[in-house]
Amino acid sequence: MAYGTDGGRDKGGSQAERADRLSLSEIQKNLSEKYRNIHIYLYDQIDSTNRAAKEISDDSTLNGTTLIANTQSAGRGRLGRSFVSPAGSGLYMSIILQRDIPREKAVNITTMTAVAVCHAIEKLTGKDTQIKWVNDILIGGKKVCGILTEAQMDIDIQRINRIVVGIGLNISTRADEFPEELRETAGSLYENGVSPVSRNRFAAEILNEVLDGADKIATGEYMEEYKKKCFTVGKRVSFEMDGRRYEGMAAAVGDNCELIVRQDSGEEISVGFGEVSVKTAG
């Protein structure tokens, strides 16, 4: 059930969770004035905010409409993976953007969002962020945020006209709340389980940054910052393409957001989508 009252409904939970209830009024008061009228839906629990966002009717007046959940029972990441969404300690949100862009520019939405989320985190926490190509936000080498962008396209003209941007941010998730297989790679902004910044502040600041950034997709002016923050560049990586497995050194991020990988032979390959694994030493 969606709610929009201060603090939502008291569903129990820990003292820390009750103190950090999602609140429509708290989010709105921290939004830039130009975004105060966007539609925001809050959920105590939902299967997936991205799924629900895609079911909202296609209406150009819905640009910026946002769905935010306290927890997800079936949160989704890229390539069909699940996204762990513990109650009360993370921020799980999907933003609807009405944009008319060519299909080949779809990845720009993901890279823009990554930079926007980094800005929000750094502004509110002072922590340094990095980006693992193409969509993971890292702090101290651990993933604290994932981004899932899903586009809807006008088939006749091969242009994207509506995008759902899903963002999952681990704010105060403790290590023992992650599945055991993720504890070496997943992290949160405050791993002791207590955040001095409310989820409402994070939600508002991320919205401010993403909606501002959406106007820069056509110019790509955020790309220089993306390249500087890209943790993957300079690392040895592996990936699959056309049924083959490749390895090499990630040499650069291109102007179209592609990862340029230099193989041991010296030949370079441009990777525009898919999964790239960073090889560890040893």
Buried (B, 14 or more C-beta within 10 A) or exposed (E): EBBBEEBBEEBEBEEEBEEBBBBBEBBBEBBEEEBEEBBBBBBBEBBBBBBBBBEBEEEEEBBBBBBBBBBBEEBBBBEEEEBBBBBBBBBBBBBBBBBEBEEEBBBBBBBBBBBBBBBBBEEBBEEEBBBBBBBBBBBEEBBBBBBBBBBEBEEEEEBBBBBBBBBBBBBBBBBEBBEEEBEEEBBBBBBEBEBEBBBBBBBBBBBBBBBBBBEBBEEBEBBEBBBEBBBBBEBBBBBEBEEEEBEBBBBBBBEBBBBBBBEEEEEEBEBBBEEBBBEEEE
